[in-house]
Amino acid sequence: MKKRIGLIIMLCLVMVISLTGCVKVVQIGHEDEVTGAKKFDAASSVEAIWQSQAVPELKEKAVEMPKLLTEANGTLKAVASKYGKYSMGDSGELSFIVKGKGQITEVNTEKKAGYMIVQLEGYSGPMVTKLQIGPVFKGSAVRDCLSFIKYEDYTNQVDWAKISQSIHDVVAKDVIQPANVSSLQGKTVEFTGCFTVDKPDEMLVTPVELIVK
């Protein structure tokens, strides 16, 4: 009986040793060392293409805002096929790449989603132009306007959203901060940016280039 009990104990010990020998404790954040899968880095992805691809493409494709608004004649969807880009091929959110020049008539830094209002040169209609200045940026117009960034190229919706957030981080760092926006009221600026059609009387543009005249 004692031999039988001893044999059982020995077998249990062998099983425990075998099992623990196959288990590896992995520190949180280092899972890729075991799986081989690299953690997605949206910030690095955006930094890699921002100056070399994103800004040049947007500047090349931008349409003058007075021209866009005149041709649209109150209905931006009417010029979607000519100047716009839908987020899902021929449906979804409609965005435009634009450029313009005008005087800053208001700078709002009190709201988290701060903005500047621009009185566009060459346009006297009812549409209000706002430039986003953060620190919170609404929408994903810049990401959605880029031709070489597609949802299908990313693992999931979370990574896709991170790309837009990282674009906004770069805009805040490279476009908004150097412009010292709190001092721009009354001054003239030239800008290139993107907006998504939302309100019928307002365009909320995310600037990718901002030049103070």
Buried (B, 14 or more C-beta within 10 A) or exposed (E): EEEEEEEEEEEEEEEEEEEEEEEEEEEEEEEEEEEEEEEBEBBEBBBEBBEEBBBEBBEEBBBBBBBBBEBBEEEBEEBBEEBBBBBEEEEEBBBBBBBBBBBBEEBEEEEEBBBBBBBBBEBEEEBBBBBBBBEEBBBBBBBBBBEEBEBEEBEEEEBBBBBBBBBBBBBBEBBBEEBEBEEBEEEBBBBBBBBBBEEEEBBBBBBBBBEBE
